[in-house]
Amino acid sequence: MPKLEPIHITVGLVVILAIIVAAVTYIIHRQQLNTSTTRLQTYTTRLVNDTQSASLPGVQTYQAQIASTLQATPPIMQVDQPTAEQAAAFDVLANDSRLPDITHDENGNAYRLQVMQSYKLPDSQANGNAAACAADSCYRLDIYNFTNNQTVLAVADLTSQQLLELQATDTQPTLPDSLTKLAEEIVNHNPAVSAALGKAFHEPVISSAMKTSLQRTVCENSRHLCVAPTYVLPSEKSALWAIVDLTDLKLVGTAWSEWNGTPPPPLTEGQLASNTVQHDICGKVLSDQRGDWQFDYTLTGSDGLEIRNVRYKGQQVIDSAKNTDWHVNYSGADGFGYSDAVGCPSFSTAAVVPSQLPSVAVGDNGQVVLQVDFKSRQWPLPCNYYYQQRFEMNADGSFRPVVASLGRGCGNDGTYRPVTRIQLPATITDIKRGAKTLTNEAWWQPIGCPEGTSCTALSYNQNGTVYDVIPGNGQFGDGGRGDTPYIYLSSVDQGKLEGQEDVLTMGSCCNTDYRQGPETFVNNERLAGKPVALWYVAQLKNDDTPGAEYCWASSDVTNGRYETHAYPCPSGPLLKPRGQ
């Protein structure tokens, strides 16, 4: 056997070492993949006993602010760095004689209160008790009561120095930037989140301002103010939700969601550019007339596009219609998800904002369509949303408010429940559910209608014309597969806040039954002689199965570039004159 020269020995050792390194690297890589796969298969939801967050600097600073505020007069935390107008509005609030009923219990103990938003009241909200704001300078203050889980809506008239509105509502507010950053500080420094993600992951946090729920915790049914900063892991087609209780200032749990399909394309410069709507349209009331239809409309802060005073051949059809909420539930068993809103960016930091101005078009069949798209600026990346709102006014005098999700969301096990509010005129009579006359407020779920057919869930008489309310059941030819809706009827007292105002987040994101928020307005009051709010909550299950996509968006490589495909899930009832 020939003797090997030193150079040959060296080369041989290098080759052997390279083989060993490659083998070890492969084994480690497989272990990482196996660990990752195991984590996604077994780690769905985990409750967390958080004892670390109390020591975080941001939490300690905020706790000190809370303690100081509880001793103040009034005990309400002001917005961060208030402007002169915001400070003046707060002073009007502080000097109102009704305030102690809002700030203290019957024993004189102070509630924990904080002004979450303070902004100039838009013209579109200058109605009811705030009608004077059409001429005066007014500010709206959204004050959250952490103790009672309620939002107090206040309207301060800076011209007359009067408080025009002060009312507690069972809603949750839009968060200020300071609380959004605090939630991110809590999740970014929590070992349970680090353990779930693994040290190799450093993904950005998104969706930190969106309200959420989690079963078996105080966040269930939104009993506390909870949000869900989310980490997106595109390579694993999954997202980790870190659910933060901002009432108790701690992490309460984590949850995973997943999706299938091609990863979405990277962001382009155009997608990152700000697709803003001109600020002068937000909150302004515009009017239009097309054919036999006349209507007003406005872009609200968090209730999407609202259409008002809808008339057909001069006759009132509805007072208004809007989309107050999107409830998105990603797990029936674990009950986590988001409460989403659509609206103008100038009023709400959490809302999905319009991607362009509202448009009005007339089709060949005479149908008039008022439409606007609300799109997260990073759609179709995971955990970004695209909603469409459309009002269809047909040549036969029928009217249909349509809302649709175009995905993509945070997972493939989502159920979307859009909350639509339609206000019917005070002049309607003979309200019937089938053959039964309805005299008092009620809610129900229509059942027994064969798929693809039209069935009347409700009827009423409006100035001699009988209207049938027909739920979506896959029969409208727009790709909808059926709404399976809950329907609610509530009377509207114009002197109270009963949904006419810009409604904040109501109900829980993740209830799977009738408890979607509108039921809080159903109190068995009589319906006669007042406007009637018809609330309609569809239930839309997403699907990412190839060839059967629904409420979804996917990205495919075609001719060397990414192309995005959207699969909308439209919903909404048809209000149709009988005999047409």
CORNOR-V753615 format. One record per residue. N is the residue number from 1. D_LAST is the distance of its C-alpha to the last C-alpha in Angstrom with 2 decimals. Layout:
BEGIN
[[N & D_LAST] [N & D_LAST]]
END
This chain:
BEGIN
[[1 & 101.76] [2 & 101.79] [3 & 101.79] [4 & 98.63] [5 & 99.09] [6 & 97.75] [7 & 95.05] [8 & 93.79] [9 & 93.83] [10 & 91.80] [11 & 89.18] [12 & 89.00] [13 & 88.53] [14 & 85.75] [15 & 83.93] [16 & 84.35] [17 & 83.16] [18 & 80.11] [19 & 79.24] [20 & 79.64] [21 & 77.52] [22 & 74.78] [23 & 74.84] [24 & 74.74] [25 & 71.90] [26 & 69.93] [27 & 70.58] [28 & 69.54] [29 & 66.40] [30 & 65.50] [31 & 66.20] [32 & 63.92] [33 & 61.16] [34 & 61.76] [35 & 61.82] [36 & 58.60] [37 & 56.92] [38 & 58.26] [39 & 57.05] [40 & 53.48] [41 & 53.49] [42 & 55.06] [43 & 54.45] [44 & 50.92] [45 & 51.27] [46 & 54.52] [47 & 55.16] [48 & 57.85] [49 & 60.55] [50 & 60.96] [51 & 64.32] [52 & 64.81] [53 & 62.20] [54 & 63.98] [55 & 66.82] [56 & 64.77] [57 & 65.66] [58 & 62.10] [59 & 61.46] [60 & 64.76] [61 & 64.07] [62 & 60.65] [63 & 62.16] [64 & 64.73] [65 & 62.03] [66 & 60.30] [67 & 63.63] [68 & 64.37] [69 & 60.93] [70 & 61.23] [71 & 64.36] [72 & 62.88] [73 & 61.44] [74 & 58.50] [75 & 58.31] [76 & 55.51] [77 & 56.07] [78 & 55.14] [79 & 53.46] [80 & 55.89] [81 & 57.64] [82 & 55.51] [83 & 55.13] [84 & 56.33] [85 & 52.80] [86 & 52.17] [87 & 55.52] [88 & 54.75] [89 & 51.42] [90 & 53.34] [91 & 55.89] [92 & 53.25] [93 & 51.99] [94 & 55.57] [95 & 56.43] [96 & 53.53] [97 & 54.74] [98 & 51.84] [99 & 52.79] [100 & 55.25] [101 & 52.44] [102 & 50.84] [103 & 54.06] [104 & 56.10] [105 & 55.83] [106 & 57.23] [107 & 60.70] [108 & 60.76] [109 & 60.32] [110 & 58.56] [111 & 55.42] [112 & 55.22] [113 & 52.95] [114 & 52.23] [115 & 50.25] [116 & 48.18] [117 & 46.44] [118 & 47.18] [119 & 45.31] [120 & 44.32] [121 & 41.12] [122 & 38.44] [123 & 36.74] [124 & 33.38] [125 & 35.03] [126 & 36.64] [127 & 34.65] [128 & 35.30] [129 & 39.02] [130 & 39.52] [131 & 38.09] [132 & 41.62] [133 & 41.50] [134 & 39.45] [135 & 42.86] [136 & 45.36] [137 & 46.47] [138 & 45.20] [139 & 45.64] [140 & 43.74] [141 & 45.91] [142 & 44.66] [143 & 47.45] [144 & 47.61] [145 & 49.39] [146 & 50.93] [147 & 52.33] [148 & 49.09] [149 & 46.73] [150 & 44.66] [151 & 43.80] [152 & 44.64] [153 & 42.62] [154 & 44.69] [155 & 44.07] [156 & 47.29] [157 & 47.43] [158 & 50.43] [159 & 50.55] [160 & 50.91] [161 & 52.40] [162 & 50.02] [163 & 48.07] [164 & 44.53] [165 & 43.05] [166 & 44.77] [167 & 42.78] [168 & 43.20] [169 & 40.21] [170 & 39.99] [171 & 39.48] [172 & 41.76] [173 & 42.62] [174 & 42.99] [175 & 46.61] [176 & 49.23] [177 & 51.13] [178 & 54.19] [179 & 52.56] [180 & 51.01] [181 & 54.51] [182 & 55.99] [183 & 53.69] [184 & 54.76] [185 & 58.40] [186 & 58.06] [187 & 56.63] [188 & 58.87] [189 & 61.99] [190 & 61.14] [191 & 63.15] [192 & 60.38] [193 & 58.16] [194 & 61.09] [195 & 61.86] [196 & 58.30] [197 & 58.06] [198 & 61.62] [199 & 64.03] [200 & 63.02] [201 & 59.57] [202 & 59.09] [203 & 55.38] [204 & 53.78] [205 & 51.84] [206 & 48.16] [207 & 45.34] [208 & 47.93] [209 & 45.74] [210 & 42.82] [211 & 42.73] [212 & 43.15] [213 & 43.98] [214 & 46.46] [215 & 46.91] [216 & 50.30] [217 & 51.03] [218 & 50.45] [219 & 47.67] [220 & 45.62] [221 & 42.47] [222 & 43.60] [223 & 46.32] [224 & 48.36] [225 & 47.45] [226 & 47.61] [227 & 47.00] [228 & 47.41] [229 & 49.43] [230 & 48.88] [231 & 51.26] [232 & 49.77] [233 & 51.96] [234 & 50.41] [235 & 53.27] [236 & 52.62] [237 & 48.82] [238 & 48.85] [239 & 48.62] [240 & 50.62] [241 & 49.05] [242 & 51.68] [243 & 50.25] [244 & 51.93] [245 & 51.99] [246 & 52.38] [247 & 53.02] [248 & 56.14] [249 & 56.72] [250 & 57.18] [251 & 55.77] [252 & 54.26] [253 & 53.30] [254 & 52.44] [255 & 49.83] [256 & 49.23] [257 & 46.03] [258 & 45.94] [259 & 43.95] [260 & 44.48] [261 & 44.31] [262 & 45.97] [263 & 47.24] [264 & 45.29] [265 & 46.88] [266 & 49.28] [267 & 48.14] [268 & 48.53] [269 & 49.59] [270 & 46.14] [271 & 44.50] [272 & 47.06] [273 & 46.44] [274 & 44.52] [275 & 40.87] [276 & 40.39] [277 & 37.78] [278 & 39.35] [279 & 40.28] [280 & 39.21] [281 & 35.49] [282 & 35.87] [283 & 35.14] [284 & 34.24] [285 & 30.99] [286 & 29.41] [287 & 26.65] [288 & 24.33] [289 & 21.78] [290 & 19.79] [291 & 17.55] [292 & 15.25] [293 & 16.23] [294 & 19.50] [295 & 21.13] [296 & 24.61] [297 & 26.03] [298 & 29.38] [299 & 31.29] [300 & 32.70] [301 & 35.94] [302 & 34.67] [303 & 30.94] [304 & 29.84] [305 & 27.47] [306 & 25.93] [307 & 23.00] [308 & 23.11] [309 & 21.66] [310 & 18.25] [311 & 16.62] [312 & 13.58] [313 & 14.68] [314 & 17.53] [315 & 15.82] [316 & 16.97] [317 & 14.61] [318 & 17.58] [319 & 21.34] [320 & 22.23] [321 & 21.97] [322 & 24.90] [323 & 26.74] [324 & 29.79] [325 & 31.60] [326 & 32.02] [327 & 34.05] [328 & 35.77] [329 & 37.83] [330 & 40.25] [331 & 41.85] [332 & 40.62] [333 & 44.27] [334 & 45.84] [335 & 42.99] [336 & 43.47] [337 & 41.11] [338 & 39.83] [339 & 37.69] [340 & 36.27] [341 & 34.79] [342 & 33.33] [343 & 34.22] [344 & 36.70] [345 & 40.22] [346 & 41.85] [347 & 40.79] [348 & 40.90] [349 & 43.35] [350 & 41.50] [351 & 38.04] [352 & 36.82] [353 & 36.58] [354 & 34.31] [355 & 35.54] [356 & 34.20] [357 & 32.48] [358 & 28.70] [359 & 26.90] [360 & 23.81] [361 & 22.41] [362 & 19.70] [363 & 18.74] [364 & 18.51] [365 & 14.73] [366 & 14.67] [367 & 14.42] [368 & 16.88] [369 & 19.08] [370 & 21.81] [371 & 24.26] [372 & 27.80] [373 & 30.12] [374 & 32.72] [375 & 35.66] [376 & 39.11] [377 & 41.64] [378 & 43.30] [379 & 40.24] [380 & 40.37] [381 & 43.63] [382 & 43.50] [383 & 42.51] [384 & 40.49] [385 & 36.74] [386 & 33.84] [387 & 30.51] [388 & 27.42] [389 & 24.88] [390 & 21.63] [391 & 18.75] [392 & 15.63] [393 & 13.45] [394 & 10.65] [395 & 9.78] [396 & 6.07] [397 & 7.94] [398 & 8.23] [399 & 11.97] [400 & 14.38] [401 & 18.15] [402 & 20.09] [403 & 23.81] [404 & 25.97] [405 & 29.65] [406 & 31.56] [407 & 34.77] [408 & 37.61] [409 & 38.85] [410 & 42.12] [411 & 41.77] [412 & 39.99] [413 & 39.45] [414 & 36.97] [415 & 33.89] [416 & 31.71] [417 & 29.94] [418 & 28.08] [419 & 27.50] [420 & 24.38] [421 & 24.18] [422 & 21.07] [423 & 22.03] [424 & 19.57] [425 & 20.62] [426 & 23.24] [427 & 21.14] [428 & 18.80] [429 & 19.64] [430 & 19.21] [431 & 19.11] [432 & 18.92] [433 & 19.84] [434 & 18.84] [435 & 20.46] [436 & 22.89] [437 & 22.72] [438 & 24.00] [439 & 26.45] [440 & 28.41] [441 & 28.16] [442 & 27.68] [443 & 27.19] [444 & 26.31] [445 & 25.48] [446 & 22.58] [447 & 24.13] [448 & 23.74] [449 & 20.62] [450 & 21.63] [451 & 21.85] [452 & 19.14] [453 & 16.44] [454 & 13.68] [455 & 14.82] [456 & 13.94] [457 & 17.10] [458 & 16.38] [459 & 14.20] [460 & 15.05] [461 & 14.56] [462 & 14.79] [463 & 16.01] [464 & 14.11] [465 & 10.68] [466 & 10.42] [467 & 9.88] [468 & 10.46] [469 & 13.12] [470 & 13.29] [471 & 16.75] [472 & 17.79] [473 & 19.14] [474 & 19.95] [475 & 16.57] [476 & 15.57] [477 & 18.20] [478 & 20.24] [479 & 23.21] [480 & 22.43] [481 & 23.97] [482 & 22.44] [483 & 23.01] [484 & 24.63] [485 & 24.01] [486 & 25.57] [487 & 23.48] [488 & 25.28] [489 & 24.53] [490 & 27.23] [491 & 27.82] [492 & 28.94] [493 & 32.10] [494 & 32.31] [495 & 36.09] [496 & 36.16] [497 & 35.37] [498 & 32.43] [499 & 30.75] [500 & 30.12] [501 & 33.28] [502 & 33.93] [503 & 34.12] [504 & 37.07] [505 & 37.22] [506 & 36.26] [507 & 36.73] [508 & 38.48] [509 & 37.67] [510 & 38.55] [511 & 37.41] [512 & 35.57] [513 & 33.98] [514 & 31.86] [515 & 34.54] [516 & 32.87] [517 & 33.47] [518 & 30.47] [519 & 32.09] [520 & 34.76] [521 & 32.35] [522 & 31.44] [523 & 34.17] [524 & 32.74] [525 & 32.27] [526 & 29.98] [527 & 26.50] [528 & 26.22] [529 & 27.03] [530 & 26.90] [531 & 24.56] [532 & 23.48] [533 & 23.98] [534 & 21.71] [535 & 24.00] [536 & 22.89] [537 & 25.74] [538 & 25.09] [539 & 28.06] [540 & 28.74] [541 & 31.94] [542 & 33.60] [543 & 35.26] [544 & 37.91] [545 & 38.47] [546 & 38.87] [547 & 35.90] [548 & 33.72] [549 & 33.85] [550 & 31.24] [551 & 31.48] [552 & 34.56] [553 & 36.48] [554 & 39.48] [555 & 42.09] [556 & 43.69] [557 & 46.65] [558 & 45.77] [559 & 48.37] [560 & 50.53] [561 & 48.03] [562 & 45.48] [563 & 41.80] [564 & 39.26] [565 & 36.20] [566 & 33.38] [567 & 31.09] [568 & 28.29] [569 & 26.58] [570 & 23.23] [571 & 21.50] [572 & 18.97] [573 & 15.99] [574 & 12.32] [575 & 11.07] [576 & 7.31] [577 & 5.82] [578 & 5.56] [579 & 3.80] [580 & 0.00]]
END
